[in-house]
């Protein structure tokens, strides 16, 4: 049911400057309880209802009060190409829904009356279709109410029971059916399945089931009858044959050896999947083919069935196949009891080379198993390392997955988080995974540009708009983002006047350059980010509430690095690899240094971590980055001193002197420590990391099973 088929087109409207008196007059005149409010371009901007007018009267507002002061602006709207139920499931209380086109122009109204009319049409059509299906079905169907009166009967039931539909509807079955067994079954209030009985010389199979409403209330019973007189006769004759065929097929198909059956002329009548696997010949190609044809094609080296027919005894031969396999084939004759002639030849084929092949494949599989496991782990890690995003923690994985999902929905997104957590990287990921990926990605930091320059950067300017302006004018970043994504970082630093202009752009989908009067239509997706609490700024009057709710459609909060310790070591690995490759070096980090970095709170988050890693790589002389090379601020953090001495272990710094350079080295180091202590907690103490990190790494490398962490 499309909205366009049932909506009221060209509805009566009000302009925002018209009065509540005018609104009341129109509602009384046309007997309606609500009016859409539009601007001069006929774009929907609000809705005013009787309740608004009543409240205005109650509050003694002047009749000349413009409707824009009372109208409802947060609206639920529909498009004409939507299904009705897409917009009305939870909005039926609204009474009416405006219908707009894709640019926001009002084109109709959908009311409760329209909905009822649509569902009435749909109900009538459904009833007609159901009745046609009921009457055309081959099985007889009879429906009765709880008192036994006939509600419905189809043509097939008329033929089986000898009734006419016009004579039985609303009559009691007790008046129509004399057979007490059938009557008792049709009037039963209990469910009956697969009931067989004789009636009128016919054998009937009846399924009797309750008719239940959506609320679970039983309102009657329905019986479905099938005439199985002929079917039972045929079934009895075929039962023995079917049973025998099933047994033979099961035996033949379950055999690991190939089995081929031919007639006395060598025509293949049957063979199992094992023979098909051995030769590569499909059943549909071989059935009906002469066995000699397989020999002529070079698939087998000789024909066995002809040798059996000629010698009239069991024959065993060695057959060489085209694929290099060797078969031991034994052909056995089956003689006809009456004529004594051979009627069939059954050949059993055993693959002598299969055992050696299986053994070789098993050895190869064992050799490749560990490599495949490692490659799968690499691929799994690569899925979470998108454009510099490293996510080992469950929280960050969930955030990335959510970003990928909502990227397909063209709505505004607000990314929240401290400075340096990677809000810009996440915004670029959303753009790359959206339908606008081929469009531009325009990024601007609202806090890094003075307010007087930011306006011209965002909105552009016309020729001669101000002193120093380019003679040809300049398009703003909003225009340049047309068809793509506009990323406004630190949007909380926008001045109030720029907030007003940005809100207008978001609402009108158009931009006006500074010093110009021409509107330019723009289509972009807004992704905003901030490191401040915008809601507090709204309460303090330093950020517009309407803009806040406009950009905060889908909020995404990135936790700081100190709250996701599971991501720290993977990020260190990532940045070590990145900057080693960039500067053509091969620096690694000692476990003692990693322990100090784990205790550090990282106030600058990922950006601080990235800068420190690059600084350490380019400034450290030796191949190993030790604790003494770390920044002084990091060393001053309490609790960074290695806990190895306090653990009671006999391990020395020599045991954990450096971070493994590769995954294989890391696996060998973890395996050695786990075999020594047999406890993930003790290994974590030795390495100075969290126990969950060690447990996850051991599971990743297959050292322990999923439920063995302790």
C-alpha positions, 0 to 999 in steps of 0.5 A: 500500500503506497502512500501516494495511492491513499494520501490527500493531495494538495492539502490546505496549508498555512504560512508561518506568518498567518494567525491562529484565528485563521488556523481556527477558521480553516479547521472549522470550515473544513472540519479538520483537526490539523494544518501543515505550515509551509514557507513560501517555497511550499516546504514543510516547516511545522504542523498546528493542531486543534490542541495548539489553538485550544491552548492558545485560547486558554492562555489568552493569546491574541488572535493575531498571534502567528502560528509559527509561535505555536506550531510543532516543528519536530515532525514525522513525515512520509514520502509518497513512495513509502509503504503506509506501514513504514511511517504509521506503526508508532505514529497513529496517535498523531492523527495525520502525517505530512507527505513530502517529496525528496526536497522537503516540499509538501505534497499531501496529508495522510490521515487516519481515514486514509489509513482505514480506507487503505486497510479496508481495500487490502482486507477485501482484496485479501479475503477475495484471494483467500476465497479463490485459493480455498475454492481452487484447492484439491483438498476438501475444507470444512469450517464450523463454529463452536456450536457446530454450524458450518462457516465455510465449505469449498467445492472439493468438500462438496464433492466428497460429502455430497453437499451443496454450499448454498444448502449448508452454510450456517446450518448445523452439521448434525442436520447434514451428516448421518455418519456418526464417526465422521460427524463426531470427528468434524464436531470435535473441539480437539485437534486430530491429525491424520485420521483415516475413515471410510465415507460414501465408499471413499477412503478419507484422510482428515486433519482437524485443527482449531481456528484460533484468533490472534489473541489465542481465543478458539472460535471454531474448527477446520477440517481438511479432507483428502481422498486417498482411495487410489493412493492407498491402493498404489501405496500398498503395491509400491511399499515392498518395492520402495523398501527394497530400493531404499535398502539397495541404494543405501548399501550401494551408496554407503560403500567406500568401494566403487560399485557399477551395475550393467546389464548383459549388454554392458550398458551402465544402469547404476553406479555409486558416488564412490565410483564417480569420485574415482573416475570423475564421471558424473551419474547423469553422463554415464547412465545408459552408456556402454562400459566400452565407451569409458574404455574408448575415452581412456577413462578406464583401461579395459572392459570388465562386464564383457569379460564376465559375460563371455566367461560366465563367472566372476572376474578380477582385473587391475584397471588403470584410470586416466587420472593415474589411480589404480583399481582392483575391479571384480565383476560378478554375474547375476543369473536370471532364475528362469532363463539361466542367462546373465541379466546383470553384472555387478562390479566392485572397484577398490582404489589401491592408490587411495590409501597412500594419497590420503596419508600424503594429504594428511601429512600435508594438512598437518604441515599447513595447519599451523601456517593457516592458523597464523595467516587467519590471525593476521587477516583477523587483525588486518580487519581491525587495522583500517586506515591506522585504526588498531582495535584489540579491545572489545569496546573499540571493536564494537565502535568500529563495527557500529561506524561501519553499519551507520556509515551506510545511513546518510545521517549526521554523526557526532564523535565525542572524545578527548583530544588525540583519540582519533576522531578524525581517523574515525570520521574518514572511516565513516566516509570511506564506508558510506555511499559518498565514498567517491565524493570529497572528504572535507575536514576543518578544525573549527578551533584552529582558525580565528572566527573572522576567517572561519566564516569565509572558509566555511561559507566562501565569499563573493567577488569584492565581499571584503578588503583582500578578497579574491576578485573571482570570489571563493567557494567555501568548504561547505560547497566543496563538500557537495556530494561528500562528507564535511568533517567539522572537528572541535565544533564546540568552538564555533561562535554563536553567529556561525552556529546559526548560519550552519544550522540554516545550511543544514535545514535548507540544504543551501549556502549563501556566500559572504557578500552574495544573495544567491543560494547554492544547493549543497548535499553533504553528510555532516560528521562533527567532533568535539572534546568538550561537553556540548550539553553543558555548553548548551545549558550555559548558553554558549551552544545552540540547543537546536544545532546540538540536536541537529548534529547529535543524531548518532553520537559515538564516544571514543574512550581515551587510551587509558581506559582501553589498555588492551589496545596499547600494545597492538598500537605500539606494535603498529607504530613501531612497524610504521615508523621503522618502515618510514625511517628504514630502521629496525628498532624494538622495545624492551619489556621493561619499557613496555611496562613503564608505558603501560603504567603511563596515563597517556593524557594525549591519547593515541596522538601522544603515543604516535609522536613518542614512538616516532621520537624514540625510533629516530633518537635511540641509538641502539636496536632496543629502546630501553627504559632510560630512553623514555620521556621523563614525564613517563618515568615520573609516573608512580608504579612504573617500576618493574614488578618482576622482583616483587612477584617472587619469581626467579626470572631475571631481566635477561629472560624478558630483555626485549620485545619479540620482533615477529609473531613467531618470536612472540609465540615462542617466548610466550610458549616458553614462559607458559610451559615454565609457570603453567599459569597465565597470571604468573606469565602476566606478572613476569611480563608486567602486563594484564592477565587478560592480555596474556590469555588472549595471546595464548589463545590466539597462538593456539597454546591454550584452549578457549576455556583453559585461561587461569 
